[in-house]
Amino acid sequence: MRLFVTKACTVVGAAAVVGGLLAGCSGSSGDNDAETGAGSHDAGAQNKVIGASEGPSAAPSTLATGMGADTDTDGTFPRTVTHFEGTTTIEAKPTKIAVLSTGQLDDLLSLGTVPAVTTRAENAGLVPDYLAKAFPSDRSKLAAMTDAGTRTAPNLETLAAAKPDLILVNDSLGDLYPKLSKIAPTVVTAGNGINWKRDLLLVGDAIGKGEQARELLDGIVEDAHEKGEALSKTSVSMLRFTPGRTRMFGVSSFTGSIAVDMGLDRPKSQQFKAISQDIGAESIDSADGDWIFYSVQGDAGKTDAASVLAGPLWKSMKAVGAGHAVKVDDDPWYLNAGPTAARLVVLQLAEHISE
């Protein structure tokens, strides 16, 4: 049994909505990518800021201090889970789970569970292509999920009507916790791509699959180490083009943490510990490396990507000249952060660099 020090204890029963509770509710604003979501609330504040302006050199592979379930045995209920907004008791194995935040659909599917309710990124479908391809046997269950709106502004009326028995959300929506916890037992994970490992472990604890989550995570990390050791020493640059913005990703990003696990170098321009830094078209060549892995969100014509990729600075870069500039799927690389995405990124990095 684990011991915890927490700020509060919230024990919530079946879905119950107080009259007028949901009037005018909406989520907090923010980006939809995997690299946002560190909150500023009191509970566990020392753990929440991972991945902010100054992050760690690798993704934490353990639960944040004091977090997790009060039992180490999978499938045991009731269980009390300590998370980033206090503690929540889950009376029985959840069968109608709602996932509201980035990476949590990936977490659940990777643990063999299909949620009943989910949210989506702006202008995107409920199920990213990489997950649909990875879990074809779940196609009908995925199609039946309730659409609860966007990740930044979930529709609480729709959520309540779906009557979930567990809600998973990350700390970027922590302000909604009092309302969410009146709908169903709610567990709040840290969010941010750099926290993908500890979020997986906390999600596992919440659904009674903590041991399974640990085994899954250990396997991914071991695979990353083995594949990385087989590669020649090389530097990898990571870029994302979105409308009005181009970013380089640092050590404390989702993909940056995977590079750390694989023992890959980063260009000097990307050895910062923040999640990302904006970069202008006029200085795109500073993002050069032995390899460049870049994504384009949506229509390239609506971003800086089209002009940058056709420009002389891009073409002058070492990686581009060597044929080592690889366009990757935005969803698993930069928009979602979970174990299936991690496996895909590890595989693609290894396959390309070993060519």
BELBELGI-V753016 format. One record per residue. N is the residue number from 1. SS is DSSP state (alpha for helix, beta for strand, coil for the rest). PHI is phi as a letter, one per 40 degrees, with the letter a starting at -180 (999 if undefined). PSI is psi in whole degrees, 0 to 359 (999 if undefined). Layout:
n ss phi psi
N SS PHI PSI
N SS PHI PSI
This chain:
n ss phi psi
1 coil 999 144
2 coil c 152
3 coil b 146
4 coil b 150
5 coil b 118
6 coil b 166
7 coil c 334
8 coil a 163
9 coil b 121
10 beta b 111
11 beta b 117
12 coil b 138
13 coil c 215
14 coil c 166
15 coil d 129
16 coil a 130
17 coil b 121
18 coil c 140
19 coil d 131
20 coil g 355
21 coil d 319
22 coil c 357
23 coil c 123
24 coil g 16
25 coil c 142
26 coil a 162
27 coil c 171
28 coil c 157
29 coil c 162
30 coil i 173
31 coil c 165
32 coil c 0
33 coil c 171
34 coil c 348
35 coil b 17
36 coil b 161
37 coil h 356
38 coil c 130
39 coil c 185
40 coil b 24
41 coil c 172
42 coil c 314
43 coil c 123
44 coil g 30
45 alpha d 326
46 alpha c 340
47 alpha c 338
48 alpha c 332
49 coil c 3
50 coil d 129
51 coil g 7
52 coil c 224
53 coil c 326
54 coil b 115
55 coil b 180
56 coil c 173
57 coil c 352
58 coil a 157
59 coil c 127
60 coil d 133
61 coil b 11
62 coil b 162
63 coil c 148
64 coil c 154
65 coil d 124
66 coil g 358
67 coil c 159
68 beta h 186
69 beta c 160
70 coil c 10
71 coil b 144
72 coil c 0
73 coil c 123
74 coil c 145
75 coil g 2
76 coil c 124
77 coil b 151
78 coil c 158
79 beta b 145
80 beta b 126
81 beta b 125
82 beta c 129
83 beta b 197
84 coil c 3
85 coil b 17
86 beta h 222
87 beta b 148
88 beta b 132
89 beta c 128
90 beta b 113
91 coil c 324
92 coil a 165
93 coil d 121
94 coil c 138
95 coil b 348
96 coil b 83
97 beta c 139
98 beta b 128
99 beta b 123
100 coil b 348
101 coil b 165
102 coil d 134
103 coil g 342
104 alpha c 329
105 alpha c 317
106 alpha d 313
107 alpha d 309
108 alpha c 314
109 alpha c 321
110 alpha c 337
111 coil c 10
112 coil g 24
113 coil b 133
114 coil b 123
115 coil c 162
116 coil c 336
117 beta b 141
118 beta a 170
119 beta b 178
120 beta b 161
121 coil c 161
122 coil d 135
123 coil f 37
124 coil b 161
125 coil c 172
126 coil c 327
127 coil b 111
128 coil d 148
129 alpha d 321
130 alpha c 329
131 alpha c 322
132 alpha c 321
133 alpha c 325
134 alpha c 335
135 coil b 61
136 alpha c 331
137 alpha c 345
138 alpha c 11
139 alpha d 312
140 alpha c 321
141 alpha c 322
142 alpha c 321
143 alpha c 336
144 coil c 357
145 coil c 145
146 beta c 133
147 beta c 111
148 beta b 26
149 beta g 203
150 beta c 163
151 coil c 328
152 coil c 340
153 coil a 70
154 beta c 146
155 coil c 105
156 alpha c 333
157 alpha c 314
158 alpha c 319
159 alpha c 313
160 alpha c 320
161 alpha c 332
162 coil c 346
163 coil f 58
164 coil c 158
165 coil b 3
166 beta a 136
167 beta b 130
168 beta b 133
169 beta a 152
170 beta c 174
171 alpha c 348
172 alpha c 337
173 alpha b 24
174 alpha d 331
175 alpha c 339
176 alpha c 356
177 alpha d 314
178 alpha d 323
179 alpha c 318
180 alpha c 320
181 alpha c 346
182 alpha c 345
183 alpha c 316
184 coil a 163
185 coil d 132
186 beta b 132
187 beta b 129
188 beta b 119
189 beta c 172
190 coil c 319
191 coil g 178
192 coil g 136
193 alpha d 327
194 alpha c 340
195 alpha c 15
196 alpha c 327
197 alpha c 310
198 alpha c 332
199 alpha c 320
200 alpha d 316
201 alpha c 322
202 alpha c 320
203 alpha c 316
204 alpha d 315
205 alpha c 321
206 alpha c 325
207 coil c 7
208 coil g 26
209 coil b 41
210 alpha c 318
211 alpha c 319
212 alpha c 320
213 alpha c 319
214 alpha c 317
215 alpha c 319
216 alpha c 313
217 alpha c 315
218 alpha d 322
219 alpha c 320
220 alpha c 315
221 alpha c 318
222 alpha c 317
223 alpha c 319
224 alpha c 317
225 alpha c 313
226 alpha c 316
227 alpha c 323
228 alpha c 322
229 alpha c 334
230 coil c 355
231 coil c 151
232 coil c 154
233 coil c 124
234 coil a 158
235 beta b 138
236 beta b 131
237 beta b 141
238 beta b 122
239 beta b 148
240 beta b 127
241 beta b 123
242 beta b 164
243 coil d 118
244 coil g 8
245 beta a 137
246 beta b 132
247 beta b 142
248 beta c 141
249 beta b 134
250 coil c 195
251 coil c 323
252 coil c 42
253 coil b 171
254 alpha d 303
255 alpha c 327
256 alpha c 321
257 alpha c 327
258 alpha c 321
259 alpha d 322
260 alpha c 314
261 alpha c 329
262 alpha c 353
263 coil g 26
264 coil c 147
265 beta c 162
266 coil b 150
267 coil d 153
268 alpha d 326
269 alpha c 345
270 alpha b 22
271 coil c 13
272 coil c 156
273 coil c 356
274 coil c 166
275 coil c 309
276 beta a 165
277 beta b 138
278 beta c 149
279 coil b 138
280 coil c 160
281 alpha d 329
282 alpha c 347
283 alpha b 23
284 alpha c 333
285 alpha c 344
286 alpha c 348
287 alpha c 14
288 coil c 156
289 coil a 185
290 coil c 325
291 beta b 147
292 beta b 127
293 beta b 109
294 beta b 153
295 beta b 160
296 beta b 120
297 coil c 122
298 coil g 217
299 coil c 119
300 alpha d 331
301 alpha c 343
302 alpha c 6
303 coil b 180
304 coil c 353
305 alpha d 315
306 alpha d 311
307 alpha c 323
308 alpha c 312
309 alpha c 339
310 alpha c 356
311 coil c 164
312 alpha c 326
313 alpha c 316
314 alpha c 313
315 alpha c 338
316 coil c 352
317 coil c 144
318 alpha d 313
319 alpha c 320
320 alpha c 315
321 alpha c 330
322 coil c 1
323 coil g 26
324 coil b 22
325 beta b 114
326 beta b 123
327 beta c 129
328 coil b 166
329 coil c 123
330 alpha c 323
331 alpha d 299
332 alpha c 333
333 alpha c 317
334 alpha b 351
335 alpha b 332
336 coil b 157
337 coil a 102
338 coil a 178
339 alpha c 322
340 alpha c 321
341 alpha c 318
342 alpha c 315
343 alpha d 319
344 alpha c 317
345 alpha c 315
346 alpha d 312
347 alpha c 315
348 alpha c 322
349 alpha c 313
350 alpha c 316
351 alpha c 316
352 alpha c 315
353 alpha c 334
354 coil c 357
355 coil c 999
